[in-house]
Amino acid sequence: MGHDWGGMVAWWTAARFPERVSRLTVLSAPHPGVFGRYLFRNPVQMLRSWYVGFFQIPYLPEALLRANHFRILIRSLKLTAPPSLFGEAEIESLREGWSHPGSLTGMVNYYRAAFRRSRKSLQRAVAVPTVVLMGSEDPTEEVGLAAASQELCRHARVIVLEKVYHWPQREAADRVLEELLGV
């Protein structure tokens, strides 16, 4: 199971090492092999993903993310969640983590590296039973990305969680747990 960046790792692991994965559940992350194609055919998703291009610039993204005590990161977090999902203590803990040397560069480098990957290397199909969970209100990814992900899965189910944003494991924890347990 993986969410967002962890979802991308989960997709890659299941595609690359199917003998080590019996089933896959991905939250708020499309199969990496369909993302680029979908992005360039869909202007709404392109607008939602503008920051991926911005993150290709050296040093500037980290400086802007660090500015004003991580104001942009906190705002982004709040825009991807229903009100009060993240409390002040949790936000303060995130600030502390972001303050460590290299933390922001590590976060941004994920996007830099993904942008430079060979498209062919991302096209591996996933053979194990897969569930893709997406929130209907996720401002970062269109629900269509979940359906597009089925192209590279042999056995996939897409579940759209109504009135859920980008954090289904927190916003709809019981439903996510049901899917994980196969209830």
Backbone as JSON Lines, residues from 0, in Angstrom:
{"i":0,"aa":"M","n":[0.84,-1.17,0.0],"ca":[0.0,0.0,0.0],"c":[0.89,1.23,0.0]}
{"i":1,"aa":"G","n":[0.42,2.25,-0.71],"ca":[1.14,3.5,-0.69],"c":[0.22,4.66,-1.03]}
{"i":2,"aa":"H","n":[0.55,5.83,-0.48],"ca":[-0.18,7.06,-0.74],"c":[0.75,8.08,-1.38]}
{"i":3,"aa":"D","n":[0.28,8.75,-2.42],"ca":[1.0,9.83,-3.09],"c":[2.39,9.35,-3.49]}
{"i":4,"aa":"W","n":[3.45,9.93,-2.98],"ca":[4.81,9.48,-3.34],"c":[4.99,8.01,-2.99]}
{"i":5,"aa":"G","n":[4.49,7.62,-1.85],"ca":[4.57,6.21,-1.45],"c":[3.79,5.32,-2.41]}
{"i":6,"aa":"G","n":[2.73,5.87,-3.0],"ca":[1.97,5.15,-4.02],"c":[2.8,4.89,-5.26]}
{"i":7,"aa":"M","n":[3.6,5.88,-5.64],"ca":[4.47,5.71,-6.79],"c":[5.51,4.61,-6.52]}
{"i":8,"aa":"V","n":[6.02,4.57,-5.31],"ca":[6.96,3.51,-4.94],"c":[6.25,2.16,-4.96]}
{"i":9,"aa":"A","n":[5.02,2.12,-4.47],"ca":[4.25,0.88,-4.46],"c":[3.97,0.39,-5.89]}
{"i":10,"aa":"W","n":[3.58,1.3,-6.78],"ca":[3.37,0.93,-8.18],"c":[4.64,0.31,-8.76]}
{"i":11,"aa":"W","n":[5.76,0.99,-8.57],"ca":[7.04,0.55,-9.12],"c":[7.41,-0.83,-8.57]}
{"i":12,"aa":"T","n":[7.26,-1.0,-7.27],"ca":[7.62,-2.27,-6.64],"c":[6.76,-3.41,-7.17]}
{"i":13,"aa":"A","n":[5.45,-3.18,-7.28],"ca":[4.55,-4.24,-7.77],"c":[4.84,-4.58,-9.23]}
{"i":14,"aa":"A","n":[5.19,-3.59,-10.03],"ca":[5.48,-3.84,-11.44],"c":[6.84,-4.52,-11.62]}
{"i":15,"aa":"R","n":[7.78,-4.12,-10.83],"ca":[9.16,-4.6,-10.97],"c":[9.39,-5.95,-10.28]}
{"i":16,"aa":"F","n":[8.72,-6.17,-9.16],"ca":[8.93,-7.38,-8.37],"c":[7.6,-8.04,-8.02]}
{"i":17,"aa":"P","n":[6.85,-8.5,-9.01],"ca":[5.52,-9.06,-8.74],"c":[5.55,-10.29,-7.83]}
{"i":18,"aa":"E","n":[6.65,-11.0,-7.81],"ca":[6.76,-12.18,-6.95],"c":[6.82,-11.81,-5.47]}
{"i":19,"aa":"R","n":[7.07,-10.54,-5.17],"ca":[7.16,-10.08,-3.78],"c":[5.9,-9.36,-3.31]}
{"i":20,"aa":"V","n":[4.94,-9.19,-4.2],"ca":[3.73,-8.44,-3.88],"c":[2.52,-9.31,-4.21]}
{"i":21,"aa":"S","n":[1.64,-9.54,-3.24],"ca":[0.46,-10.37,-3.51],"c":[-0.74,-9.52,-3.95]}
{"i":22,"aa":"R","n":[-0.79,-8.27,-3.48],"ca":[-1.84,-7.35,-3.92],"c":[-1.37,-5.94,-3.64]}
{"i":23,"aa":"L","n":[-2.0,-5.0,-4.32],"ca":[-1.56,-3.62,-4.25],"c":[-2.75,-2.7,-4.02]}
{"i":24,"aa":"T","n":[-2.59,-1.76,-3.12],"ca":[-3.58,-0.71,-2.91],"c":[-2.84,0.62,-3.0]}
{"i":25,"aa":"V","n":[-3.33,1.5,-3.85],"ca":[-2.69,2.8,-4.06],"c":[-3.72,3.89,-3.81]}
{"i":26,"aa":"L","n":[-3.32,4.88,-3.01],"ca":[-4.19,6.0,-2.68],"c":[-3.62,7.28,-3.29]}
{"i":27,"aa":"S","n":[-4.45,7.99,-4.02],"ca":[-4.1,9.32,-4.54],"c":[-2.82,9.33,-5.36]}
{"i":28,"aa":"A","n":[-2.62,8.31,-6.17],"ca":[-1.44,8.26,-7.04],"c":[-1.73,7.39,-8.25]}
{"i":29,"aa":"P","n":[-1.65,7.94,-9.43],"ca":[-1.87,7.14,-10.64],"c":[-0.64,6.29,-10.96]}
{"i":30,"aa":"H","n":[-0.85,5.29,-11.78],"ca":[0.29,4.5,-12.27],"c":[1.23,5.47,-12.98]}
{"i":31,"aa":"P","n":[2.53,5.42,-12.66],"ca":[3.47,6.39,-13.25],"c":[3.55,6.31,-14.78]}
{"i":32,"aa":"G","n":[3.18,5.19,-15.35],"ca":[3.23,5.05,-16.79],"c":[2.12,5.77,-17.53]}
{"i":33,"aa":"V","n":[1.05,6.12,-16.85],"ca":[-0.05,6.83,-17.53],"c":[-0.05,8.32,-17.23]}
{"i":34,"aa":"F","n":[0.68,8.73,-16.21],"ca":[0.6,10.12,-15.78],"c":[1.02,11.11,-16.87]}
{"i":35,"aa":"G","n":[2.19,10.91,-17.48],"ca":[2.69,11.85,-18.48],"c":[1.76,11.99,-19.67]}
{"i":36,"aa":"R","n":[1.29,10.86,-20.18],"ca":[0.38,10.86,-21.31],"c":[-0.92,11.59,-20.96]}
{"i":37,"aa":"Y","n":[-1.46,11.3,-19.79],"ca":[-2.7,11.92,-19.34],"c":[-2.5,13.43,-19.16]}
{"i":38,"aa":"L","n":[-1.39,13.78,-18.57],"ca":[-1.08,15.18,-18.3],"c":[-1.1,16.01,-19.58]}
{"i":39,"aa":"F","n":[-0.44,15.54,-20.62],"ca":[-0.33,16.32,-21.84],"c":[-1.59,16.3,-22.7]}
{"i":40,"aa":"R","n":[-2.53,15.43,-22.37],"ca":[-3.81,15.4,-23.1],"c":[-4.93,16.07,-22.32]}
{"i":41,"aa":"N","n":[-4.62,16.51,-21.12],"ca":[-5.69,17.03,-20.26],"c":[-5.26,18.35,-19.64]}
{"i":42,"aa":"P","n":[-5.78,19.47,-20.14],"ca":[-5.35,20.78,-19.64],"c":[-5.67,21.01,-18.16]}
{"i":43,"aa":"V","n":[-6.74,20.41,-17.65],"ca":[-7.06,20.58,-16.23],"c":[-5.98,19.94,-15.37]}
{"i":44,"aa":"Q","n":[-5.57,18.72,-15.74],"ca":[-4.51,18.06,-14.97],"c":[-3.2,18.81,-15.13]}
{"i":45,"aa":"M","n":[-2.95,19.37,-16.3],"ca":[-1.73,20.14,-16.51],"c":[-1.69,21.33,-15.55]}
{"i":46,"aa":"L","n":[-2.81,21.99,-15.39],"ca":[-2.87,23.11,-14.44],"c":[-2.67,22.63,-13.0]}
{"i":47,"aa":"R","n":[-3.23,21.49,-12.67],"ca":[-3.08,20.96,-11.32],"c":[-1.64,20.55,-11.02]}
{"i":48,"aa":"S","n":[-0.89,20.24,-12.06],"ca":[0.48,19.73,-11.89],"c":[1.54,20.74,-12.29]}
{"i":49,"aa":"W","n":[1.23,22.01,-12.35],"ca":[2.16,23.05,-12.78],"c":[3.47,23.03,-12.0]}
{"i":50,"aa":"Y","n":[3.38,22.7,-10.73],"ca":[4.55,22.76,-9.86],"c":[5.63,21.75,-10.25]}
{"i":51,"aa":"V","n":[5.26,20.68,-10.95],"ca":[6.25,19.69,-11.37],"c":[7.28,20.35,-12.29]}
{"i":52,"aa":"G","n":[6.82,21.18,-13.21],"ca":[7.74,21.92,-14.08],"c":[8.56,22.93,-13.3]}
{"i":53,"aa":"F","n":[7.91,23.63,-12.39],"ca":[8.6,24.63,-11.56],"c":[9.71,23.98,-10.73]}
{"i":54,"aa":"F","n":[9.47,22.78,-10.24],"ca":[10.45,22.11,-9.4],"c":[11.71,21.69,-10.16]}
{"i":55,"aa":"Q","n":[11.7,21.81,-11.48],"ca":[12.88,21.46,-12.27],"c":[13.96,22.54,-12.16]}
{"i":56,"aa":"I","n":[13.59,23.73,-11.71],"ca":[14.54,24.83,-11.57],"c":[15.42,24.56,-10.34]}
{"i":57,"aa":"P","n":[16.73,24.72,-10.45],"ca":[17.59,24.49,-9.29],"c":[17.43,25.6,-8.23]}
{"i":58,"aa":"Y","n":[17.45,25.2,-6.98],"ca":[17.53,26.08,-5.79],"c":[16.29,26.93,-5.52]}
{"i":59,"aa":"L","n":[15.69,27.54,-6.53],"ca":[14.58,28.46,-6.32],"c":[13.38,27.8,-5.62]}
{"i":60,"aa":"P","n":[12.93,26.62,-6.03],"ca":[11.8,26.01,-5.33],"c":[12.06,25.84,-3.83]}
{"i":61,"aa":"E","n":[13.25,25.36,-3.48],"ca":[13.56,25.16,-2.06],"c":[13.5,26.49,-1.31]}
{"i":62,"aa":"A","n":[14.02,27.54,-1.91],"ca":[14.01,28.86,-1.25],"c":[12.58,29.34,-1.04]}
{"i":63,"aa":"L","n":[11.73,29.17,-2.03],"ca":[10.34,29.61,-1.89],"c":[9.57,28.75,-0.88]}
{"i":64,"aa":"L","n":[9.83,27.45,-0.88],"ca":[9.15,26.57,0.08],"c":[9.57,26.88,1.52]}
{"i":65,"aa":"R","n":[10.81,27.29,1.71],"ca":[11.34,27.62,3.04],"c":[10.84,28.98,3.54]}
{"i":66,"aa":"A","n":[10.52,29.89,2.63],"ca":[10.16,31.27,2.98],"c":[8.97,31.34,3.93]}
{"i":67,"aa":"N","n":[8.99,32.36,4.77],"ca":[7.9,32.64,5.7],"c":[7.5,31.42,6.54]}
{"i":68,"aa":"H","n":[8.51,30.72,7.02],"ca":[8.29,29.57,7.91],"c":[7.44,28.49,7.22]}
{"i":69,"aa":"F","n":[7.78,28.22,5.94],"ca":[7.16,27.16,5.14],"c":[5.69,27.46,4.81]}
{"i":70,"aa":"R","n":[5.38,28.7,4.64],"ca":[4.0,29.13,4.41],"c":[3.36,28.45,3.2]}
{"i":71,"aa":"I","n":[4.1,28.33,2.08],"ca":[3.53,27.72,0.88],"c":[3.22,26.23,1.12]}
{"i":72,"aa":"L","n":[4.11,25.53,1.8],"ca":[3.86,24.12,2.07],"c":[2.64,23.93,2.96]}
{"i":73,"aa":"I","n":[2.52,24.76,3.95],"ca":[1.37,24.65,4.86],"c":[0.08,24.99,4.13]}
{"i":74,"aa":"R","n":[0.14,26.0,3.3],"ca":[-1.05,26.37,2.52],"c":[-1.43,25.23,1.57]}
{"i":75,"aa":"S","n":[-0.45,24.63,0.94],"ca":[-0.72,23.51,0.03],"c":[-1.34,22.33,0.78]}
{"i":76,"aa":"L","n":[-0.82,22.06,1.95],"ca":[-1.37,20.99,2.77],"c":[-2.84,21.25,3.08]}
{"i":77,"aa":"K","n":[-3.14,22.46,3.48],"ca":[-4.51,22.8,3.84],"c":[-5.45,22.82,2.63]}
{"i":78,"aa":"L","n":[-4.93,23.16,1.46],"ca":[-5.76,23.18,0.25],"c":[-6.09,21.78,-0.25]}
{"i":79,"aa":"T","n":[-5.35,20.79,0.19],"ca":[-5.59,19.42,-0.27],"c":[-6.38,18.6,0.75]}
{"i":80,"aa":"A","n":[-6.93,19.27,1.75],"ca":[-7.62,18.55,2.83],"c":[-8.85,19.34,3.27]}
{"i":81,"aa":"P","n":[-9.81,18.64,3.87],"ca":[-10.93,19.38,4.45],"c":[-10.44,20.19,5.65]}
{"i":82,"aa":"P","n":[-11.18,21.22,6.01],"ca":[-10.75,22.06,7.15],"c":[-10.5,21.23,8.4]}
{"i":83,"aa":"S","n":[-9.49,21.6,9.11],"ca":[-9.1,21.02,10.4],"c":[-8.6,19.57,10.34]}
{"i":84,"aa":"L","n":[-8.3,19.04,9.15],"ca":[-7.75,17.69,9.1],"c":[-6.36,17.65,9.73]}
{"i":85,"aa":"F","n":[-5.61,18.73,9.53],"ca":[-4.28,18.83,10.12],"c":[-4.3,19.89,11.22]}
{"i":86,"aa":"G","n":[-4.04,19.45,12.45],"ca":[-4.03,20.37,13.58],"c":[-2.71,21.11,13.7]}
{"i":87,"aa":"E","n":[-2.68,22.11,14.56],"ca":[-1.48,22.94,14.74],"c":[-0.27,22.13,15.22]}
{"i":88,"aa":"A","n":[-0.49,21.18,16.11],"ca":[0.64,20.37,16.6],"c":[1.25,19.56,15.47]}
{"i":89,"aa":"E","n":[0.41,19.04,14.61],"ca":[0.9,18.26,13.48],"c":[1.64,19.15,12.47]}
{"i":90,"aa":"I","n":[1.09,20.31,12.22],"ca":[1.75,21.26,11.31],"c":[3.1,21.68,11.87]}
{"i":91,"aa":"E","n":[3.16,21.89,13.17],"ca":[4.43,22.26,13.79],"c":[5.45,21.13,13.66]}
{"i":92,"aa":"S","n":[4.99,19.89,13.77],"ca":[5.87,18.74,13.6],"c":[6.4,18.67,12.16]}
{"i":93,"aa":"L","n":[5.54,18.97,11.2],"ca":[5.98,19.0,9.8],"c":[7.01,20.1,9.58]}
{"i":94,"aa":"R","n":[6.75,21.27,10.13],"ca":[7.73,22.37,10.02],"c":[9.09,21.94,10.55]}
{"i":95,"aa":"E","n":[9.08,21.26,11.66],"ca":[10.33,20.81,12.26],"c":[11.06,19.87,11.31]}
{"i":96,"aa":"G","n":[10.33,18.95,10.69],"ca":[10.93,18.03,9.73],"c":[11.46,18.74,8.49]}
{"i":97,"aa":"W","n":[10.7,19.69,7.99],"ca":[11.11,20.45,6.81],"c":[12.35,21.3,7.09]}
{"i":98,"aa":"S","n":[12.59,21.61,8.34],"ca":[13.71,22.46,8.73],"c":[15.07,21.76,8.65]}
{"i":99,"aa":"H","n":[15.07,20.45,8.64],"ca":[16.33,19.7,8.61],"c":[17.07,19.96,7.3]}
{"i":100,"aa":"P","n":[18.39,20.11,7.37],"ca":[19.17,20.34,6.14],"c":[18.91,19.23,5.11]}
{"i":101,"aa":"G","n":[18.63,19.64,3.89],"ca":[18.41,18.71,2.8],"c":[16.99,18.19,2.66]}
{"i":102,"aa":"S","n":[16.13,18.44,3.64],"ca":[14.76,17.91,3.58],"c":[14.0,18.41,2.36]}
{"i":103,"aa":"L","n":[14.02,19.71,2.16],"ca":[13.26,20.27,1.03],"c":[13.84,19.82,-0.3]}
{"i":104,"aa":"T","n":[15.15,19.76,-0.4],"ca":[15.77,19.3,-1.64],"c":[15.38,17.85,-1.9]}
{"i":105,"aa":"G","n":[15.35,17.03,-0.88],"ca":[14.92,15.65,-1.04],"c":[13.5,15.55,-1.56]}
{"i":106,"aa":"M","n":[12.62,16.39,-1.02],"ca":[11.22,16.4,-1.46],"c":[11.12,16.81,-2.93]}
{"i":107,"aa":"V","n":[11.8,17.88,-3.28],"ca":[11.74,18.4,-4.64],"c":[12.46,17.46,-5.62]}
{"i":108,"aa":"N","n":[13.51,16.81,-5.17],"ca":[14.25,15.91,-6.05],"c":[13.41,14.74,-6.53]}
{"i":109,"aa":"Y","n":[12.39,14.35,-5.78],"ca":[11.49,13.31,-6.25],"c":[10.92,13.72,-7.61]}
{"i":110,"aa":"Y","n":[10.46,14.95,-7.69],"ca":[9.88,15.45,-8.95],"c":[10.94,15.63,-10.02]}
{"i":111,"aa":"R","n":[12.1,16.07,-9.62],"ca":[13.19,16.23,-10.59],"c":[13.56,14.88,-11.2]}
{"i":112,"aa":"A","n":[13.68,13.87,-10.38],"ca":[14.06,12.54,-10.86],"c":[12.95,11.93,-11.71]}
{"i":113,"aa":"A","n":[11.72,12.06,-11.27],"ca":[10.59,11.48,-12.01],"c":[10.49,12.09,-13.4]}
{"i":114,"aa":"F","n":[10.79,13.36,-13.51],"ca":[10.72,14.07,-14.78],"c":[11.78,13.55,-15.76]}
{"i":115,"aa":"R","n":[12.86,13.02,-15.23],"ca":[13.98,12.59,-16.07],"c":[13.98,11.09,-16.35]}
{"i":116,"aa":"R","n":[13.02,10.36,-15.79],"ca":[12.95,8.91,-16.0],"c":[12.61,8.6,-17.45]}
{"i":117,"aa":"S","n":[13.1,7.5,-17.93],"ca":[12.74,7.0,-19.25],"c":[11.26,6.62,-19.23]}
{"i":118,"aa":"R","n":[10.52,7.1,-20.18],"ca":[9.09,6.77,-20.25],"c":[8.89,5.26,-20.37]}
{"i":119,"aa":"K","n":[9.78,4.61,-21.12],"ca":[9.66,3.16,-21.3],"c":[9.79,2.42,-19.97]}
{"i":120,"aa":"S","n":[10.67,2.9,-19.11],"ca":[10.88,2.22,-17.82],"c":[9.66,2.32,-16.92]}
{"i":121,"aa":"L","n":[8.77,3.27,-17.21],"ca":[7.57,3.46,-16.38],"c":[6.37,2.66,-16.87]}
{"i":122,"aa":"Q","n":[6.51,2.02,-18.02],"ca":[5.37,1.36,-18.67],"c":[5.11,-0.07,-18.21]}
{"i":123,"aa":"R","n":[5.83,-0.54,-17.24],"ca":[5.62,-1.93,-16.79],"c":[4.22,-2.11,-16.23]}
{"i":124,"aa":"A","n":[3.59,-3.18,-16.66],"ca":[2.25,-3.49,-16.18],"c":[2.32,-4.13,-14.79]}
{"i":125,"aa":"V","n":[1.24,-3.99,-14.06],"ca":[1.11,-4.58,-12.73],"c":[0.21,-5.8,-12.86]}
{"i":126,"aa":"A","n":[0.71,-6.96,-12.46],"ca":[-0.02,-8.21,-12.62],"c":[-0.85,-8.58,-11.4]}
{"i":127,"aa":"V","n":[-0.51,-8.06,-10.24],"ca":[-1.2,-8.46,-9.01],"c":[-2.54,-7.71,-8.9]}
{"i":128,"aa":"P","n":[-3.5,-8.28,-8.16],"ca":[-4.76,-7.56,-7.94],"c":[-4.49,-6.18,-7.33]}
{"i":129,"aa":"T","n":[-5.12,-5.18,-7.9],"ca":[-4.83,-3.79,-7.53],"c":[-6.12,-3.03,-7.26]}
{"i":130,"aa":"V","n":[-6.08,-2.21,-6.22],"ca":[-7.18,-1.29,-5.92],"c":[-6.59,0.11,-5.94]}
{"i":131,"aa":"V","n":[-7.22,1.0,-6.7],"ca":[-6.8,2.39,-6.77],"c":[-7.9,3.23,-6.13]}
{"i":132,"aa":"L","n":[-7.55,3.93,-5.06],"ca":[-8.51,4.79,-4.36],"c":[-8.16,6.25,-4.63]}
{"i":133,"aa":"M","n":[-9.15,7.0,-5.07],"ca":[-8.98,8.43,-5.33],"c":[-10.15,9.17,-4.71]}
{"i":134,"aa":"G","n":[-9.86,10.35,-4.17],"ca":[-10.91,11.2,-3.63],"c":[-11.54,12.02,-4.75]}
{"i":135,"aa":"S","n":[-12.84,12.15,-4.71],"ca":[-13.55,12.91,-5.75],"c":[-13.2,14.39,-5.72]}
{"i":136,"aa":"E","n":[-12.72,14.87,-4.58],"ca":[-12.4,16.3,-4.42],"c":[-10.91,16.58,-4.4]}
{"i":137,"aa":"D","n":[-10.1,15.6,-4.78],"ca":[-8.64,15.78,-4.74],"c":[-8.25,16.89,-5.72]}
{"i":138,"aa":"P","n":[-7.66,17.97,-5.21],"ca":[-7.28,19.07,-6.1],"c":[-5.97,18.84,-6.85]}
{"i":139,"aa":"T","n":[-5.26,17.75,-6.54],"ca":[-3.98,17.51,-7.19],"c":[-4.09,16.57,-8.38]}
{"i":140,"aa":"E","n":[-5.06,15.68,-8.35],"ca":[-5.17,14.68,-9.41],"c":[-6.63,14.45,-9.78]}
{"i":141,"aa":"E","n":[-6.88,14.43,-11.06],"ca":[-8.21,14.14,-11.54],"c":[-8.54,12.67,-11.34]}
{"i":142,"aa":"V","n":[-9.78,12.39,-11.11],"ca":[-10.24,11.02,-10.93],"c":[-9.94,10.19,-12.19]}
{"i":143,"aa":"G","n":[-9.93,10.82,-13.34],"ca":[-9.63,10.11,-14.58],"c":[-8.28,9.43,-14.59]}
{"i":144,"aa":"L","n":[-7.36,9.92,-13.79],"ca":[-6.05,9.27,-13.69],"c":[-6.16,7.86,-13.11]}
{"i":145,"aa":"A","n":[-7.09,7.67,-12.19],"ca":[-7.28,6.34,-11.61],"c":[-7.78,5.38,-12.68]}
{"i":146,"aa":"A","n":[-8.77,5.82,-13.46],"ca":[-9.29,4.97,-14.54],"c":[-8.2,4.69,-15.58]}
{"i":147,"aa":"A","n":[-7.42,5.7,-15.92],"ca":[-6.33,5.53,-16.88],"c":[-5.3,4.52,-16.37]}
{"i":148,"aa":"S","n":[-5.14,4.45,-15.05],"ca":[-4.17,3.52,-14.47],"c":[-4.52,2.07,-14.76]}
{"i":149,"aa":"Q","n":[-5.79,1.8,-14.99],"ca":[-6.22,0.43,-15.28],"c":[-5.58,-0.1,-16.57]}
{"i":150,"aa":"E","n":[-5.16,0.8,-17.46],"ca":[-4.52,0.38,-18.71],"c":[-3.28,-0.47,-18.46]}
{"i":151,"aa":"L","n":[-2.6,-0.2,-17.35],"ca":[-1.35,-0.91,-17.05],"c":[-1.51,-1.87,-15.87]}
{"i":152,"aa":"C","n":[-2.73,-2.36,-15.68],"ca":[-3.0,-3.34,-14.62],"c":[-3.79,-4.5,-15.22]}
{"i":153,"aa":"R","n":[-3.45,-5.69,-14.8],"ca":[-4.21,-6.85,-15.29],"c":[-5.51,-7.03,-14.52]}
{"i":154,"aa":"H","n":[-5.49,-6.7,-13.22],"ca":[-6.68,-6.88,-12.38],"c":[-6.8,-5.67,-11.46]}
{"i":155,"aa":"A","n":[-7.5,-4.65,-11.92],"ca":[-7.58,-3.43,-11.1],"c":[-9.03,-3.0,-10.9]}
{"i":156,"aa":"R","n":[-9.26,-2.48,-9.72],"ca":[-10.53,-1.86,-9.38],"c":[-10.25,-0.42,-8.99]}
{"i":157,"aa":"V","n":[-11.07,0.48,-9.48],"ca":[-10.95,1.89,-9.11],"c":[-12.11,2.23,-8.2]}
{"i":158,"aa":"I","n":[-11.78,2.86,-7.09],"ca":[-12.81,3.3,-6.16],"c":[-12.65,4.8,-5.96]}
{"i":159,"aa":"V","n":[-13.7,5.53,-6.29],"ca":[-13.71,6.97,-6.09],"c":[-14.46,7.24,-4.8]}
{"i":160,"aa":"L","n":[-13.79,7.86,-3.87],"ca":[-14.39,8.17,-2.57],"c":[-15.0,9.56,-2.63]}
{"i":161,"aa":"E","n":[-16.3,9.61,-2.55],"ca":[-17.02,10.88,-2.66],"c":[-16.72,11.79,-1.47]}
{"i":162,"aa":"K","n":[-16.58,13.07,-1.78],"ca":[-16.33,14.12,-0.78],"c":[-15.03,13.9,-0.01]}
{"i":163,"aa":"V","n":[-14.07,13.25,-0.65],"ca":[-12.75,13.01,-0.06],"c":[-11.73,13.76,-0.9]}
{"i":164,"aa":"Y","n":[-10.78,14.39,-0.24],"ca":[-9.74,15.15,-0.91],"c":[-8.54,14.26,-1.19]}
{"i":165,"aa":"H","n":[-7.35,14.69,-0.79],"ca":[-6.1,14.0,-1.14],"c":[-5.63,13.02,-0.07]}
{"i":166,"aa":"W","n":[-6.31,12.94,1.04],"ca":[-5.82,12.14,2.17],"c":[-6.84,11.07,2.58]}
{"i":167,"aa":"P","n":[-7.17,10.13,1.7],"ca":[-8.22,9.15,2.02],"c":[-7.94,8.33,3.26]}
{"i":168,"aa":"Q","n":[-6.68,8.04,3.53],"ca":[-6.35,7.24,4.71],"c":[-6.71,7.95,6.0]}
{"i":169,"aa":"R","n":[-6.9,9.26,5.94],"ca":[-7.3,10.03,7.12],"c":[-8.76,10.46,7.02]}
{"i":170,"aa":"E","n":[-9.19,10.82,5.83],"ca":[-10.54,11.34,5.64],"c":[-11.6,10.23,5.62]}
{"i":171,"aa":"A","n":[-11.23,9.07,5.11],"ca":[-12.17,7.94,5.01],"c":[-11.46,6.67,5.48]}
{"i":172,"aa":"A","n":[-10.89,6.75,6.67],"ca":[-10.05,5.67,7.2],"c":[-10.78,4.34,7.25]}
{"i":173,"aa":"D","n":[-12.04,4.33,7.66],"ca":[-12.78,3.06,7.76],"c":[-12.95,2.42,6.39]}
{"i":174,"aa":"R","n":[-13.26,3.22,5.4],"ca":[-13.44,2.68,4.04],"c":[-12.11,2.16,3.48]}
{"i":175,"aa":"V","n":[-11.05,2.89,3.7],"ca":[-9.73,2.45,3.24],"c":[-9.35,1.14,3.94]}
{"i":176,"aa":"L","n":[-9.6,1.05,5.23],"ca":[-9.29,-0.16,5.98],"c":[-10.1,-1.35,5.45]}
{"i":177,"aa":"E","n":[-11.37,-1.13,5.13],"ca":[-12.19,-2.2,4.54],"c":[-11.55,-2.73,3.26]}
{"i":178,"aa":"E","n":[-11.1,-1.82,2.42],"ca":[-10.46,-2.23,1.17],"c":[-9.16,-2.98,1.42]}
{"i":179,"aa":"L","n":[-8.38,-2.52,2.38],"ca":[-7.12,-3.19,2.69],"c":[-7.34,-4.59,3.22]}
{"i":180,"aa":"L","n":[-8.38,-4.75,4.02],"ca":[-8.66,-6.05,4.62],"c":[-9.49,-6.95,3.69]}
{"i":181,"aa":"G","n":[-9.97,-6.37,2.6],"ca":[-10.77,-7.15,1.65],"c":[-12.15,-7.45,2.17]}
{"i":182,"aa":"V","n":[-12.66,-6.58,3.01],"ca":[-13.99,-6.79,3.6],"c":[-15.07,-6.52,2.58]}
